[in-house]
Amino acid sequence: MRKPELAAAIAEKADLTKEKANLVLNAVLESITSALHKKDSVTLVGFGTFEQRHRGARTGKNPQTGEPVKIKASNTVAFKPGKALKESVN
């Protein structure tokens, strides 16, 4: 499911226009992004938790040549699914 399909599903379930549902979806995504930028975690009970994690510098391998490559430290986003989401998938 892509973003337009998700907005259409929200519009149908919440009895909104597709435009309003798209605005709601964008607001939610912007709020999650903003919180992660501030290093806050975002917990949606039953769905899961988004959090920012730091990845340290490490040595990788160039798959074409096999030569070692230095990979810089970076921040990434991690998602830990909640109990209800895990149960609905299994």
C-alpha positions as a Markdown table, in Angstrom:
| # | Residue | x | y | z |
|---|---|---|---|---|
| 1 | Met | 0.0 | 0.0 | 0.0 |
| 2 | Arg | 1.3 | 3.4 | -1.0 |
| 3 | Lys | 0.6 | 6.8 | 0.5 |
| 4 | Pro | -2.3 | 7.7 | -1.9 |
| 5 | Glu | -3.9 | 4.3 | -1.2 |
| 6 | Leu | -3.5 | 4.9 | 2.5 |
| 7 | Ala | -5.1 | 8.3 | 2.3 |
| 8 | Ala | -8.0 | 6.9 | 0.3 |
| 9 | Ala | -8.5 | 4.2 | 3.0 |
| 10 | Ile | -8.5 | 6.9 | 5.8 |
| 11 | Ala | -11.0 | 9.0 | 3.8 |
| 12 | Glu | -13.3 | 6.0 | 3.5 |
| 13 | Lys | -13.1 | 4.9 | 7.1 |
| 14 | Ala | -13.3 | 8.4 | 8.6 |
| 15 | Asp | -15.9 | 9.7 | 6.2 |
| 16 | Leu | -13.6 | 12.5 | 4.9 |
| 17 | Thr | -12.7 | 13.7 | 1.5 |
| 18 | Lys | -9.5 | 12.4 | 0.0 |
| 19 | Glu | -8.0 | 15.8 | 0.2 |
| 20 | Lys | -8.7 | 16.1 | 4.0 |
| 21 | Ala | -7.5 | 12.6 | 4.6 |
| 22 | Asn | -4.3 | 13.4 | 2.7 |
| 23 | Leu | -3.9 | 16.5 | 5.0 |
| 24 | Val | -4.4 | 14.4 | 8.1 |
| 25 | Leu | -1.9 | 11.8 | 6.9 |
| 26 | Asn | 0.7 | 14.4 | 6.1 |
| 27 | Ala | 0.2 | 16.1 | 9.5 |
| 28 | Val | 0.7 | 12.7 | 11.2 |
| 29 | Leu | 3.9 | 11.9 | 9.2 |
| 30 | Glu | 5.3 | 15.5 | 9.8 |
| 31 | Ser | 4.6 | 15.1 | 13.6 |
| 32 | Ile | 6.4 | 11.8 | 13.7 |
| 33 | Thr | 9.3 | 13.2 | 11.7 |
| 34 | Ser | 9.6 | 16.2 | 13.9 |
| 35 | Ala | 9.5 | 14.2 | 17.1 |
| 36 | Leu | 12.2 | 11.9 | 15.8 |
| 37 | His | 14.3 | 14.9 | 14.7 |
| 38 | Lys | 14.1 | 16.0 | 18.4 |
| 39 | Lys | 15.3 | 12.5 | 19.5 |
| 40 | Asp | 11.8 | 11.8 | 21.0 |
| 41 | Ser | 10.3 | 8.4 | 20.5 |
| 42 | Val | 6.8 | 8.1 | 19.1 |
| 43 | Thr | 4.6 | 5.3 | 20.6 |
| 44 | Leu | 1.3 | 4.4 | 19.1 |
| 45 | Val | -0.2 | 1.9 | 21.6 |
| 46 | Gly | -1.0 | -1.4 | 20.0 |
| 47 | Phe | 0.8 | -0.4 | 16.8 |
| 48 | Gly | 4.4 | 0.2 | 17.7 |
| 49 | Thr | 7.2 | 2.6 | 18.6 |
| 50 | Phe | 9.4 | 4.7 | 16.3 |
| 51 | Glu | 12.7 | 5.9 | 17.7 |
| 52 | Gln | 16.0 | 7.4 | 16.6 |
| 53 | Arg | 19.0 | 5.2 | 17.0 |
| 54 | His | 22.7 | 6.0 | 16.5 |
| 55 | Arg | 24.8 | 3.7 | 14.3 |
| 56 | Gly | 28.5 | 3.9 | 15.1 |
| 57 | Ala | 31.3 | 4.1 | 12.5 |
| 58 | Arg | 32.2 | 0.7 | 11.1 |
| 59 | Thr | 34.1 | -1.0 | 8.3 |
| 60 | Gly | 32.2 | -2.5 | 5.5 |
| 61 | Lys | 33.1 | -4.3 | 2.3 |
| 62 | Asn | 32.7 | -3.1 | -1.3 |
| 63 | Pro | 30.7 | -5.9 | -2.9 |
| 64 | Gln | 32.2 | -5.5 | -6.3 |
| 65 | Thr | 35.9 | -5.3 | -5.4 |
| 66 | Gly | 35.9 | -6.9 | -1.9 |
| 67 | Glu | 37.9 | -3.9 | -0.6 |
| 68 | Pro | 37.2 | -2.7 | 3.0 |
| 69 | Val | 35.3 | 0.6 | 3.1 |
| 70 | Lys | 34.9 | 3.0 | 6.1 |
| 71 | Ile | 31.2 | 3.7 | 6.8 |
| 72 | Lys | 30.6 | 6.9 | 8.8 |
| 73 | Ala | 28.5 | 7.0 | 12.0 |
| 74 | Ser | 24.9 | 8.0 | 11.3 |
| 75 | Asn | 21.5 | 8.2 | 12.9 |
| 76 | Thr | 18.6 | 6.0 | 11.7 |
| 77 | Val | 15.0 | 5.3 | 12.5 |
| 78 | Ala | 14.0 | 2.0 | 14.2 |
| 79 | Phe | 10.5 | 0.6 | 14.5 |
| 80 | Lys | 9.4 | -1.9 | 17.1 |
| 81 | Pro | 6.0 | -3.4 | 16.5 |
| 82 | Gly | 3.5 | -3.5 | 19.3 |
| 83 | Lys | 1.8 | -6.6 | 20.6 |
| 84 | Ala | -1.5 | -6.0 | 18.7 |
| 85 | Leu | 0.3 | -5.5 | 15.4 |
| 86 | Lys | 2.4 | -8.7 | 15.9 |
| 87 | Glu | -0.7 | -10.7 | 16.8 |
| 88 | Ser | -2.6 | -9.4 | 13.7 |
| 89 | Val | 0.2 | -10.4 | 11.4 |
| 90 | Asn | 0.6 | -13.9 | 12.8 |
